[in-house]
Amino acid sequence: MGYEAYEISLVITGDDQIRELNEKYRGIARPTNVLAFPMLTDDDLPSTPKLLGDLVVSAEKAEQEAKEAGITTDERISQLLVHGVLHLVGYDHETGENHAQAMEKKSLELLRVIEDNPGLAAF
């Protein structure tokens, strides 16, 4: 089974910058941990160049959430990257419980591939 490669752009920033982006693009004036900006629509896939979109991660928020969850910052960033990529390909946990469950299931599947910690939970 062949897979097509897609690219993402990743920006790791701080809470002040991600708060500005969150307010500008979502109308929410507070920092968040990850923002996903899809570049392609379902009609565009596949396309050239194969750029899925941009992810912006707050390193400060990731570190804080990692401490609260008792995991490493790297593990938290893995969770956020998986979460963001799933948003880029159309998953949306905010559109209903079934969608949230599907996103969590796919998140766990992907985390098991990239992380050594078998107990690492989804986002």
C-alpha positions as CSV (number, residue, x, y, z in Angstrom):
1,M,0.0,0.0,0.0
2,G,1.5,3.3,-1.1
3,Y,1.3,6.6,0.8
4,E,1.5,10.0,-0.6
5,A,3.7,12.5,1.2
6,Y,2.3,15.9,2.3
7,E,4.1,18.7,3.9
8,I,3.3,20.9,6.8
9,S,4.8,24.1,8.1
10,L,5.5,24.1,11.8
11,V,6.0,27.2,13.9
12,I,6.9,26.9,17.6
13,T,6.2,30.1,19.4
14,G,5.2,31.6,22.8
15,D,1.9,32.4,24.4
16,D,1.9,36.1,23.4
17,Q,2.3,35.3,19.8
18,I,-0.2,32.4,19.7
19,R,-2.7,34.5,21.6
20,E,-2.5,37.2,18.9
21,L,-3.0,34.6,16.2
22,N,-5.9,33.0,18.1
23,E,-7.6,36.3,18.5
24,K,-7.0,37.4,14.8
25,Y,-8.2,34.1,13.2
26,R,-10.6,32.7,15.7
27,G,-11.8,35.7,17.7
28,I,-10.6,34.1,21.0
29,A,-8.4,36.5,23.0
30,R,-6.3,33.9,25.0
31,P,-3.4,31.7,24.3
32,T,-4.0,28.2,23.0
33,N,-1.7,25.2,22.7
34,V,-1.9,24.6,19.0
35,L,-3.5,26.2,15.9
36,A,-4.0,24.5,12.6
37,F,-4.4,26.5,9.4
38,P,-5.3,24.1,6.5
39,M,-4.1,25.0,3.0
40,L,-6.1,22.5,1.1
41,T,-9.8,21.6,0.9
42,D,-11.2,18.1,0.2
43,D,-11.5,19.2,-3.4
44,D,-7.8,20.0,-3.6
45,L,-6.5,16.6,-2.3
46,P,-4.2,15.4,-3.9
47,S,-2.6,18.5,-5.3
48,T,0.8,19.9,-6.1
49,P,2.5,21.1,-4.1
50,K,1.2,18.8,-1.4
51,L,1.2,21.4,1.4
52,L,-1.5,20.5,4.0
53,G,-1.1,23.7,6.0
54,D,0.5,25.4,8.9
55,L,0.7,24.4,12.6
56,V,1.6,26.8,15.3
57,V,2.4,25.4,18.7
58,S,3.0,27.4,21.9
59,A,6.1,26.0,23.6
60,E,5.1,27.7,26.9
61,K,1.7,26.1,26.9
62,A,3.1,22.7,25.9
63,E,5.6,22.8,28.8
64,Q,2.9,23.9,31.3
65,E,0.4,21.2,30.1
66,A,3.2,18.5,30.2
67,K,4.0,19.3,33.8
68,E,0.3,19.2,34.7
69,A,-0.1,15.8,32.9
70,G,3.1,14.3,34.3
71,I,4.6,13.8,30.9
72,T,7.6,15.2,29.1
73,T,7.4,18.3,27.0
74,D,8.4,16.3,24.0
75,E,5.5,13.9,24.6
76,R,3.1,16.8,24.9
77,I,4.4,18.3,21.7
78,S,3.9,15.0,20.0
79,Q,0.3,15.0,21.1
80,L,-0.2,18.6,19.9
81,L,1.4,17.8,16.5
82,V,-0.8,14.7,16.0
83,H,-3.8,16.8,17.1
84,G,-2.9,19.6,14.7
85,V,-2.2,17.3,11.7
86,L,-5.6,15.6,12.2
87,H,-7.3,19.1,12.1
88,L,-5.4,19.7,8.8
89,V,-6.8,16.6,7.3
90,G,-10.4,17.3,8.4
91,Y,-10.9,15.9,11.8
92,D,-12.8,18.2,14.2
93,H,-13.6,17.2,17.8
94,E,-15.8,20.3,18.2
95,T,-18.5,19.1,15.8
96,G,-20.0,16.3,17.9
97,E,-19.2,13.4,20.2
98,N,-18.8,10.9,17.3
99,H,-16.2,13.2,15.6
100,A,-14.4,13.7,18.9
101,Q,-14.2,9.9,19.4
102,A,-13.0,9.3,15.9
103,M,-10.3,11.9,16.4
104,E,-9.2,10.4,19.7
105,K,-9.0,7.0,18.2
106,K,-6.9,8.2,15.3
107,S,-4.7,10.3,17.7
108,L,-3.9,7.2,19.8
109,E,-3.2,5.2,16.7
110,L,-0.7,7.8,15.5
111,L,0.9,8.3,18.9
112,R,1.6,4.6,19.2
113,V,3.6,4.9,16.0
114,I,5.7,7.9,17.0
115,E,6.0,7.7,20.8
116,D,7.7,5.1,23.0
117,N,5.4,5.7,26.0
118,P,2.6,3.1,25.6
119,G,0.5,4.9,28.2
120,L,0.5,8.3,26.5
121,A,-3.0,9.4,26.1
122,A,-4.5,11.3,23.2
123,F,-4.7,15.0,23.3
